[in-house]
Amino acid sequence: MHDVEKQLKQFLQQSAYMTQGAIVTDLDGTVLQEEGGKARIAVPVEAALNELYGLGRPVILNTLRFPLNVIRTLGHDWHRLAREQPIPLVSMKGSQIGFVKTSDHNGLIFEELAAFPLAPSEIEEILAGVEDLLAGGIRDLLVFSYSRDWRIGEVIWTPVAQAVPFIKGKYKSASSVIAMEFEKLRQRLLGDEICMIFLLINVAEDKLMAYQHTKPSSFLTHANIDKLSGALQLTTRLGVDLAHSVGAGDTEMDRFLKGVGLAVQVGEGALEYQGLMQTIRVKHVLELGAILFRLAELQKALMK
């Protein structure tokens, strides 16, 4: 940990984190742990966040999850950690940004600041790939869609009506599972503002290569929209500087790591993204919690 201590101190000396920075973190695989099939904030991370929130720098969630899912699964726990203040959220791979906050009725809601939906031409291209698969006799595929209207949540389309009950049981996060005709699916998607589409295709890779536009699993957003663009959009609106912030993530989708001053890569696989000033690699969420806690301690010492 000696090197980590040195890097944390250098980052605080090099950057304007204490006045202009934020904490930007992915959720799954980074700060959450699974217990009994449910995701919860890892205890060491919770302890660190409790300290960091007390020091006044913003904590931004940057996740693939959609707002309704964030609210239902960990919104109340995180809202408590945030001292009941609005939680800045970059959701659906950067395609919607805003706040999770208390409504007038004391429940949690999502308040949008901006959204970057797929263009109709992009949706048409995605559907062309799905249509190719269907024409080739491939039925073991699902189309997940996420509307700009956060209240709609996750909608899953299957070409097999008989599979609806099974899919409902398997994907508990879904608001609805539908099996309408393909043309009606097209009308539905083109008639809405869709922020993200996820294709899940259970087909051997060699067979799938015969079809255009498709991958076994793909999270599809508007061109040039990703977790980095979403982080830049939200930090600008919050009046903080991403380049003087701390970021934590664990997958190739966490491109915001190359836009932060201090990047913490979580997990066994080394990511290509480097922080602008410092990069720390940790093997698991427990180590991340220790680093964030030490960051808070160093920040407190500098504030005396």
N, C-alpha and C positions, 0 to 999 in steps of 0.2 A: 504493500500500500504506500510505500515511500514515494514512488514515482507518481502515483495518483495524487498524493498530497501536494507534491511539487506542481503538478499540472493545474490543480484547482487554484493554488495560490497565484500561479502565473496568469491564469485566465482572469482572475479578479483584478490583478494589477494591469493587465493589457487592455481590458475591456471597460465599457461603461455599464456593465451588467447591473450594478446596484442602483443606478438611476434611470437606465433606458432599456434594460433587458427583461426577459421573461423566462419561464420554464415552459418548453413545448414538448409534450410527450405523446407517443403512441400508447394504446391501451393493451390490446391482446399480445401476449408474449413479451411485454415490456414492463408494465406495472401491475398487471392482473395475474392472479393465480386461480387455477380451477380446483374447486373443492366440492365433491359430490355432484359433479356435472354443472356447477354454477361458478361463474367468474366473480371474484371479489378482489378488492384492493389488497395487495400483499402487505402483511403487517409492518415490515421495515419501511416500505414505501409510505404507508399511512402515517407512521411516526415522523418521517422526514417531511412529508407534505404539511403536516400539522405545524411544524416549525417554520417552513417556508411561507405558508400563508400568513403567519404572524409577522413576517418581515415585510409584507406589502408588495412583493413583486407578483405580477399576474402569472397564473398557471393555465396554460392552454392545452386542451385535449385535441389531438390530431389523429383521427381514426377512420377506418373503413366503415365502421358502424354508422347506421342511420340514426337521426335524432331520437325517434320514438324508442328505439332499442336502448340507446344510452340512458334515456329517462327511466325506462322500465327495469333495467338490469342493475345500474349502479348510480343512477341520478341522485337518489336521496342520500346515500352514503357520501358521495362526493360533495353534494351541496352542504352537508353538515360540516365536512372538512373545510369548505370554502367560507365558513362563517355565514352561511345563508346568502352569500352574494352570488350574482349571476356568474355562470361558468362559461368562459369563452370556448367555443367548439368549432373545429374544422371537421366536417363530417363527409362521409361518402367520397373518400379519396380527393378531397379538396373541392368538390362540386357544390357545397353549400356551407356557409359560415354564419355564425350567430351566437346566441347565448341560450343556455339552459337556465331558466329562472322560475321564480315563484309566480303563479297566476293570482288573480284577485280572489280565487277560491282556495288558496293555499296548496294547490297541487302544483306539479312542475309542468312547464310548457317550454316550447322552443320558440325563440324570437329571432327571425332571420335578419341578417344584415345584408347578405348578397347571395345569389345563386348563379350557377353557370350550367344551365341544362344542355343536354345533347341537342344538336341541330336536327331538324327533320331528315336531312340528307344522311346524317350519321346513323340515325335510327333505321332508315331504309337500308343502309349498308349492312347493319347488324342483322336485320330481318332477312336480307338476301342470303346470308350465310345459313340462317336457321332453315329457310325454305329449301336450300340445296340439300341439307341433311334430311329433311322430311321427304323430299323427292327421291332420295337415295334409300328410303326405307328405314332410316334411323329414327327411332321413337324414344329412345332412352336419353332424353335431354330435357332440361328445365330452363326457363327464362325468368330470372328474378328482375323485377323493376322497382325503382324507387322514385316516387314523385317528389316534386318540389314542395307540395303540400305535405308537411311532415306528419300530419294526422293520419294520412293514408297508410304510412308504414311500408312494409315489405309485401309485395304481391308476387306470387309464383304462378307461372303458366306451365301447364303440361299438355302435350298432345294426346295423352291417354286418360280419358275420363275416369276409368276404373282405378287409376293410381291416386286420385285425389285424397281419399282417406289415409293412405299410407304416407303421403307427402305431408299432410297436415300433422300427422303424428311424429314424423321425423324432424320437421323444421318448425319448432315451437315459436320461433321469433316471427313467423309470417302472420300478417294480419288476415290474409286470405289466400286460398289456392284455387285457381280457375282452370277450366279446360275448354274454353270457348273455341270456336273455329279460328283458324289462323288469320283469316281476313279480318275478323272482329278484333283479334289481338292487335293487328296492325293499326286499325282505326283507333283503338283505345290508346295505344302508345303515342300515335301521332296527334291525338286530340288532347294530350296532356303535356305538361312540362316535366320531362323525365330527367333527373339529375344523373342517375347511374343505372346501368344494366349489367347484370351478372349472368353469364352463360355457363351452365354446368352440363357437360356432355360426357356420358359414360360410354366411350368408344375407344377401342385400341388406337394408339397413336398412328400406326402405319395405315390404318383404314381412314382415319380422319384427314390425313394429308391429301387425300383425293379431293377434298372440298375446300373452297375458297372462304376467306373471311373468318375462319373458326379456329379456336384453340380449345383444349379440354376444359379449361376454366379461365374465364376472362372477366375482369372488372373493367367496364368500358365507360369512360366519361368523355365530355367535350374535349376537343383538340387542345393540347397544351395545359389541361387542367390536371393537377396532381396534388400531392400533399405539400409540396414546396410552394406552388402557386397559391394554394389556400392559406398556408401559413403567412406568406407575404401580404396577402389581402387583409387578413385579420389583424396582424401586428400593426400594419399601417393605420387601420381604423382605431386601434387601441392606443396609438401613440407610443409604441415601443419599437425597438430596433431588433429585427431577427438576427442580425450579424453580431449583436452583443448579448445574445440569449444562449440558454442551455437547452439542448435537444436530446431526447432519448428515443431510440427505436430499434427494431430487430429484423426488419425485412427490406428487400429491395424497393418496396413501395414507399419506404420512409425517406424520400428524397429531400425532405426538409432538413435532414442532418447535414447536408452540404451547404446549407444557408445559415447555420447557426455558428456562434463563436466557439462553443464547446459542444462537441458531439459525443454522446455516450452510446456506443454500440452494445446491444444486449444479445447474448446468445453465443453459440459455438462458432457459427460461420462469420468470418470477417466480411463486412460490407465495404463496398468501394467508396462510400461517402466519408469524407474527412471534414471535420470542423474547420472553420476559417482560422482559428487560433490554436485549438487543442482538440485531440481525439483520445478518448478513453474506451477501452474494450473490457467488458465484464461478461462472465459466463452465464449469470442468471439474475433474476429480479432481486434476490437478497443482497447481492453486491451493489446493485443500483441503489437500493434503499440506503445502504451505508454511505455511498458517495453523496447522495442528495442531503443526507443528514449532516455530513461533514461540511458540505457547501453552506448550509444554514449556519453552522457553528462559526465558520470563517467569516461569513457575512456579519454575524453579530459582533464578533471581535473587532471588525473594521468600523462598525458603527459606534463603538464606545468613544 
